[in-house]
Structure formats: C-alpha cells, structure tokens
C-alpha cells in the first residue's frame, strides 16, 4: 500500500536536514537516505562555509569574488541574494549548536579562514572538520524533532509523476509538471510508493561517475538522473569541478587536502621543489580551483610524474597541527609528516556546478518538486564554484524553499493526492552475476576520467559518446530484466548522468571555467555567455 507524508526529502546532507527542520513546522517530514544518515558530502567537507562576517569584508567583495570565479555564467541576482543571506544562516547554525572555531585573541568573534579565489577572510570553520560538525548539530536537532522520520538504507528509484497515474495508454507518453512523491527501494528489496505534497531532491553530487573523486560512495547523481527522466530541466553539467589537491597515496582513497591549506600559505611544488603556479595565474597558489587543477594537470603531463606536492612545512609546526588536525593525523598515519615534508597530491572530481535547474526559491520546472545542494543548478556557481560557497548555497536555498512552502501551505493542504499503483516487478528475475554491474560501472568511470576530464577534445567526446551509447543500451536492458538492487539503480543513474555530462560538453563550443576543450581554447562571450540547458520532454 502507498504511504503518504507532507514532505518527502531525499538526501541527508546539510540542505536536506536544514529544510526538514523548517518544513517540520508545517507538517510531517519523511527524510530518506540511501546509506547511513552521516554518509554525505557535507560530512566530508573540510574548509567551511563562506559568509561576510567581519568589518574587513563586504557583500560587494563576496559577490565580486563569486562572479569572477564563475567565469561569466553566475546569475548576479542569485549571487547577491545568497551572499546577503549568509550571515543570518550562519547565526541559525550557531543557534542549532554548530561550534565554529572562535578567534584565538577574541573569543566573541569567529576565526575566519581564507581560501583560493577569496579576497578576504570569510570562511567560518571548525578547523578541518567543518562538515562533520555541521552535520552533527543538524542530525541532533532532527533526532529531537518528532515530526521528522529518518529512513536509512532507503534508495529513491524514480519520481512519481501525475502523468504516470492518469495517462491514456493509447496516446503517446507525455510528461507532466507535477510531482507526487517517489518509488523507494527498501533494505529488504521491497519497493514502497511514497506519496508527498512536496518532494525535495538533495541527493548530493555526481563524483562517482569518475574514476578518481573526493566524493563519498553515495555521489552517483541520483537526483539529477531522476529529475531528468521525469522531464525537469537540467543545466551546465559540463562544469565538473576537479579539486586540485586530493592526497596521492596507495593506502587511501579520496582523501581531500583542504583548499584552506593553500589559504594558510601552502605552496604547490613539482618534484624538484619548484613553485609553478605563478606562471599560470597572477594569483599564484590562491588562484581558483579550475586554474589550479589545469595547472597541475599540465605540469604532470609535461613531467610524466604521477603527482605534484603541496608544502606547508614552512609554517610553524604547532600552527599546522592545530589548524589542520584531521589532515595532519591522517597524513601522519600514512607516514607523511606535513609539518616537515610536502604532501603528494593530484586533482580529483570534486563538485558538480550544474544540476537540476531551480529558481531563487529552489523550485524546479516540475510543480511541487524542489532541488538544492549539489543536486541543483541555482545560478550561483556559474562555470566554476568559489571555494566554500557550496555549504552557503545549501542553507540559503533550504531556507528559501521552506519560506516558499510556508506561503503555499494553505493551498498544498487542500491537495488530494491521487491513488497510485504500487510497483510491479513483472517477470524480472534476481540478478545472479554481479559482474554485469561492476564491469559497466568500471568502464563508465574510466571512460569519463580519460575522455571527459580536466581537459577535453571533440574527438574524445565523440568517441566516449559512442561507447557510452552501447553501455546505456545494456544497462537499460538489465533494468528491465532484473529485480532492482541498490547497485543496479545506481548504475542506471551514473550511466544517465555520464551521458548528460557528455552531451553538455559537446554542446559548448568554447573553453570557459571548468570546461576546457583544446579544439576551442578561447572563451567566446558573443555566442556562449549562456547556460547549457537540456530537457527530456523537449527532445524530438
């Protein structure tokens, strides 16, 4: 039997938890997360959250830094709205119990960090465990709220659309603009129909589409894939941010070396100890992530080395240990003392700047469907995200969406949700050979890394599109033939997201921000100062 709630929140990161707390003032909230509730990109965030919090900073400076980083594609009205909301959202987090690091000389103020692309110190942090601290406080508040139910190990499969309920099966399929909830895969393999007045997608990013990523294993682009299949507009998926400094070590994977290390004076070196950033950007080691990632990529290709090095050993050892306790301890456990020697680093897929298109209130192009966090394309990041603007965006849009829901609540309460048929497995069988999934998963991630990485070309994009088409056909057949498992659902989603990234990259005939194509090395403002928008229901 279908289950019903007022708000169905898909994802348990900072944006989903923040929205759930505010939506619970209106009605019942069910929050589903496909792993444990702490398995989120928020929990891994090291740097912190950017906001104007000192007299030495200003909204205009933060806006200017964001616009410069975004390579001309930021929506300035959205940037200003987010920046001007920042201080109040920080105060809300503090009121919820988030313990940001106080200033060492004046405990009434916060210790503000600085990162690449920022012209002032404006990063509120909890040393290098900022995300974990924010997640802790939010989860504690959610647990204390009896109007919020959290369901772990529950994976959304597809959105429920009104057209799927009332569709005339003798007519061609049509997509509607109204969402009614989602089909959800439970831990025992059962599929539950969850109806909701409002559905929220905050499933995180797409990093697991790539072979090397700083993202957690949950980052398979589920929200983007589901929204696209339902007919929502998606945009700017060619803009994949590669974090310049992921730890390069055989005994660990995906460990991020925070941008804040460079913000506190860390220098990038080649194997011989040569500083190289100044020859690529006049901001040197404090250049934006796209510039730093491309510089490292160029250095590694020129030298043939497997990595470069990030050195902060010239700063006092006590400062390094106290400012970066998690990074210091993790590296030390692997035999690297960052107070004495440089850290081997490589770029890795880190953040998706594109996503499901939303307006300033977090609404998608489908009624009653919201998206925020890394799942959304709000207009804030443009062609390249400014460091630590992501957590800011998450809390601001969670607030905006909650405000919109409060305004719409009298109308939403009067909506009668239609009866929806439960999921039918038909003749699907249990999949016996997991290699059918793992082989395709590995192929996709390697293809994306090699062909749609930091530097691209038309030839590579055409080759990978042809190869992915064959994989997509096979995955679609698996989806029809076999009973669903989490691995199969995620494989279907990364296949879809990979295809969308490739299509967006093929459309943009220039180089801008995070998208660099050797066949179009220049930025073309005359023709391409616009978002790359794709929508399934507009296709021929």
N, C-alpha and C positions, 0 to 999 in steps of 0.2 A: 504493500500500500504506500502511496506517496506520503511524504512527510512535508510539513509546512512550517515556515518561520517568517518573520517580518523581514529580516536582513540575513542574507547568506554571504558571508565573507570568505573568499577563497585565498588563503595565504596568511601566515602568522608573523610577518616582519613588522617593522616599525609602522608602516602605513596601515596595514590591516588591523593591528592592535589598537592604534590610535583612533581609527574610525570606529571600531567595535565599541570602545569605551564611550564615545559620544553618541553613537546610534542607540546604545542601550538606554539612553534617557527617553527614547521614543517608543521602543518596542523590543521584542525578543531578537537576539542575535545568535546565529549558529556560525561559528568560525571553524572551517575545515582546513587541515594542513596535512600534506601527504606523507610527511615523516613525523619526527618529534617536533613539538612547537618551538624548540630552540634551534632547529636546523634551518637557519635563514641566513641570507647575506648580511642582514643587519647585525647578527651576532658576530660576524667576522670583521665588521668594519673597525678599522684601527684609528683612522685620523680624527674623525669627529664630525661636527655639524657646523656649517658656516652661518654666521649671522653678524649683524652690526651691533657690537656690544661694548664699544669703547668710544671715548670722546675723540680719539685719534682716527676714527673711521667714520664713514658716512654711507647712507643709502646710495648716493650717486657713485661713489667709488666701487661699491659691491656690484651695482648694476653695470658699470663700465667694464669691470673685470670679467663679468659673466658674458657680456656681449662680445668682448674681444676673444674670449676662449671659444665662443660658439660659431665663429667663422662666418658671421653674417646671417645665420639662419635662426637665431633666437627670436622669439616674438617679444618685442620690447615691453609691451603692456603686461605680459605674463611675468617677465623677469622682474619688473618693478613691483608687481603685486606680491610675488613670492618673497623678494628681499624685504619689503616693508612689513610683511607679516612675521618675519624671522624672530625678532626679539620677543614678541608675545608667545610664540610657540616654544621658545626656549624656556620662558618663565613657566609655562604649563608643564614641561617635562621636569623642571626642578620641583614644582609643587607635587608631582607624582612620585618624587623620591629619587630622581636621577642625580647621582653625585658627580657632577662635573668637577674637574680639578680646580681648586682655588688658587689664586695668585699667592706666590711664596712670601711676598712682602706685605700684601694687603688682603687678608682672608675674606673681606667683604666683596671682593671682585673675583672674576674667573681668570684663570691662567689661559690666555688665548694663544693658540698656535698659528703658524703661518705655513702655507703650502704653495706649490707651484701655481703661478697664474694669479695669485692674490697680491694686491698692492699694500695690504695692511694685515696685522694680526687680528683674525676674526674667527678662529676655529675653537669652539668650545669642545673640550675633550675630557676623557677620563684616562689620561696617559695614552697607552696604545691599546686599550681595551674598551674604547668608547662604545662600540656597538653592543658589546656584551652587557655593559652597564645599563644602556638604554633598554635593551630587551628585557633585562632582569626586572627593572622597575615597572615596565608595561605589563609583563606577564603577571607580576604580583598584583597589580591593580585589576587585571582581567579576572584572575582567580578569585578575587574578593567580590566580584560582581555577579549576583545570582541571576541576572538577566542575560548572561553570556555563557553559551555552551561551546567548549572547545573539543573538537573531534580529531584526534591524532590518527595517523596512518589511513587517512581518507583522501582519495585522489579524484578530483573532478575529471570527468571524461569529455563531456560536451555540454554546451549551454542548451537549456530548454527554450525553444522559440515558439511564439504563438502560431506561426505557420505550420509547425510540425503537429500541432494539435488540431487545427481547423482546416487543414489543407485538403483541397479537392484533388484526389489522386489521379483523376483523369486529365488534369491540367498540368502544364509544365511546373516544376518546382519554383517557388517564389520565396524570397527571404522577407521577413517582416522586420519592423524596427522595435519590437517589444520582447524583452527577455523575461522569462518566468521562473528561472532557477537553473538547476544543473542536474545531470546524472552523475552520481558519485559512486566510485568503487570502494567498497569497504574492506577491512583487513581480511575477512574470510572469503573474499571473492564475490560476494553478493553485490548487486548494483541497485542503489537506492535512488528513487526520484525525489529530489528536494525542490519543493516549490517555495518561491520567495517573492515578496513585493519589490524588494530591491536586491540586486546581485552585484557584488563587488569583486573585481579581479585585481589582486595584488600578489601575484604568484612569483615575483622576482624576475630575474633576468634570463639570458639565453646562453650563458658561458659554456655549458656542457655541449654545445654544438661544435666547439673547438677542442682540439687535442690537448692544448695547454691552456689552463684557465685558473684564475684565483677564486672562482665561484664555488659554492658548495654543490654537492651532487644533485640537489633539488632543482638547479637552474637549467631546466630543459624547455623554457619558453612556453609553458603550458597555457598561460593566459593569452599570449599573442596568438597562438595557434587556434585556441578555442574561439576567440573573438573573430578572427579572420574567417574561420569556417562558418560562423553564424552570420557573416555579412557586414561586420563592422569595418570601419576604415582603419588602416594601419599605415604608418609613415616612417621614413628616414631609417629604415633597417640596415642601410649600407653603413651607417655610422656606428661601428663597433669600437669601443674604446679598449685599447690594449694597455694594461697597466705596465709602465716601463720596468718596474723592479719587483719581479717575483723571484724568490730565493731559488737559486740553481743548485740543487743537491740531490744525489741519488737516493737518499734515505727519507726524503719527504716530498710531498706534492702540494702544490697550490698554496704555499705559504707566502703571504704578501709582506713585502717590506714597505711600510707606510710611506706615502708622499711626504709626511711630516719629517722624515729623516733628512730629506733634501731641504725642507723648510728650516731645519735647525742647523744647516751648514754642511750637510753631506754632499760629497763631490763624486761625480761619475768619472771613472778611470778605465783605460784599456789595460791589457795585461802587463804592459811595460810601465804603468803608472802615469800615463799621460792624460791630463784633463782634455776632454774633447768637445764638451757641449758649446763652448764659446764660438766654435767655428760653424755651428748650425743655427744658433739663435742668440740675439744680443742679451737675452735674459739668463743665459747660461744654464746652470743647474735648476733654476727656478722657472724655466720655460714650461708651457702647458704640456699635458701628457702626450698629445698627438706628436708634437715636435720631439719630445724626448724619446718616445718609442721608435719613431722613424730614424732618429739619430743613432740609437743603439742598434737597430736593425742594419743600418748602413755600415756601422763600424764592424759588426760581426760578419757581414758578408764580405767586406773588404779584407778583414784579417783572417777569416776562416775559423775564428775562435768560437767556442760554444757559449760564451757569456762575456759580460763586462763586469765591472766591480763598482760598488758603492762604498765610499770611505767616509766614516765619521769619527775615525780614531784620533783625529787631531783635537776633538773637543774633550774636555775633562771627563775622565772615566766615571766619576760619580754622577755627573750630569747625564751621561749616556745611559747608565744603569737605571737612574731614577725616572728619566723621561720616557724610556722605551723598555720597560721591564719585561714585557712579553717577548718582544723581538730579541732582546739580549739573552734571555733564558733559553728560548728556542734555538737560537743560533749556537749558544754555548753547548747545548745538549748534542749538537751535531759537530762539535769540535771547532767552532768558529767564535773567537772572542772579538766582538765588534768594537771593543774599546782599544784593541791592539792591531787589528787587521781589517782589510776591506771585505765586504760581503759579495759573493758571486751572485749576479742577478741576470735575468732575462725578461723580456716582455711576455705577457700572457693575456689572453682575452679576459676582460675585467668588467665592462659595463656596456649595456645596450642603450644608446642615446635615443633610438627610435622606439616605436611600440604602437599600442592602440591609441588612436587619436582621441583626445579629450578637449573639452572646453575649459574655461577657467574654474568651473565648479566640479571638474572631474567626470563629467558626463561624456559617454561615448556617443557614437552615431546611432546606437540602439537604445530605445527608451528603457528606463529602469535598470540599465547596466552602466556601472561606473568602473573606472580603472585608475589606479595611481601607483606610485612607486615606480620601480624599474619597468613594470609591465606597460606603462603609459608613455605616450609622446605628448607632452603638455605644451611644448614650445619653449620650455626653459633652457634646455641644453643646446639646441641647435645642432651644429656639426661636431661639437666636442664639449663634453661636460667639464665644467670647472670643479676642481677638487673640493670635496665635502659639501657640494650643493645638493647631493642626492638625498641625504637624510633630511635636509631642509625641505626639499620638494615634497618628500613623503608626508611630513607632518602638516605642511601647509595645505596640501590637496586633500588630505584626510579631513582636515578642519573644514575646508570649502565644501566638500561633499556632504559632510554632516549638516552644515548650515542649509544646503540645498534640500536635503531630505526633511529637515525640520520645517522648511517653508512648504514643502509638498505633502507633508504628513496627513493633513486632513483629507486630501484627495486620495492619497495612497491607501488610507484605511478603508475607503469605500470600495476599493477594487475587489471584485470577486475573482479569485484565481480559478481558472477552468480545471476540470478533471483532466488528468494526464495519464496516458497509458504507461504502465511500467515497462522497463527494458525487457526486450525479448532476445534470447540468445540464439533462437532459430536452430540451425544444425551445426553450430560452432562446436568444435572439439577442443579438448585440452591440448595445449602445445607440449610436445614431448622432447623436442630438440631445441634447447636454448640457444644453440649456435646460430639458428635462424635470426635471432635478435642481436646477439653480440657481434656477429660478423658485420651486419649492416650498420650497427651503431659505430663500430670501429672505423669502417670505411668512410662514413659521413664525416666523422671528426677529423680524420686525416686529410680528406679531400678539402674540407673547409680551411684547415690550417695551411695547407700547401698552396691552395688556389685563391682563397678569399681572405687572406691575412692582412698584415700591415701594409703591404704593397701589392697591387693588383694589376692585371692587364686584360685587354679584351680577349686575347687568346685563351688565357687561363679561365676566365669567366665562362666563355663558350664551352670549353672542354668540361668544366665541372657541372654546368647545366645539363649537358647531355648525359653524363654519368649519373647525376642525381635523378634524372627522369626515370631511369631504369630501376634505381633503388626505390623510388617512390611508388612505382607500379607494384613492386614486390611487397612493400610494406602494406599498401592498401589491400592486397590480396590476403596477407596474414591477418589483417584487421577483420576481414570478412569471414575467414575460415576458422579462427581460433577463439576460444574463450579469453576474455581480456585479463591481463595481468598488469601490474604496475610497469614492468619493463616494456611491454608491448605498447601501452598507452604513451609512455614517454618517448619511445622510438618513433611512433607516429607523429608526435609533436615536434621533435627535433628535426625530423625529415621535412615537415611543413615549414618550420622556421628557417631552416637552411635554404630552402627553395625561395622563400621571401627575401632573405638577405641577398641572395644571388641576383634575383630579379631587380631589386632596388639598385644594386651596384651596377648592373648592366644598363639601367635607365640613365644614370647620372654620368654625362659625358664631360667630366671635368675632374679636377682634384680639389677637394675642399675639406678642411678639418680632418676627421679621422678616415676619410675615404681618399686614398691616393692611387691613381691609375697612371701607370707610366706612359700610356698612349695619349693621355690628356693631362700633362703635368701642371697646367696652369689653372687658376681659378677663373671661371667665366661668369662674372656678375650679370652680364647682359642677358644670358639665357638660363642660368641655373640658380639664381637667387630665390629659390623656392623649395618647398618641401616635396619629397618624393612620396606620393600617396598612392596606395593600392587598395582596391576594394573588390571583393569577390563578386558581389551582385552587379557590378558594373562591367564585368568581363563579357565579351561576346560569347 
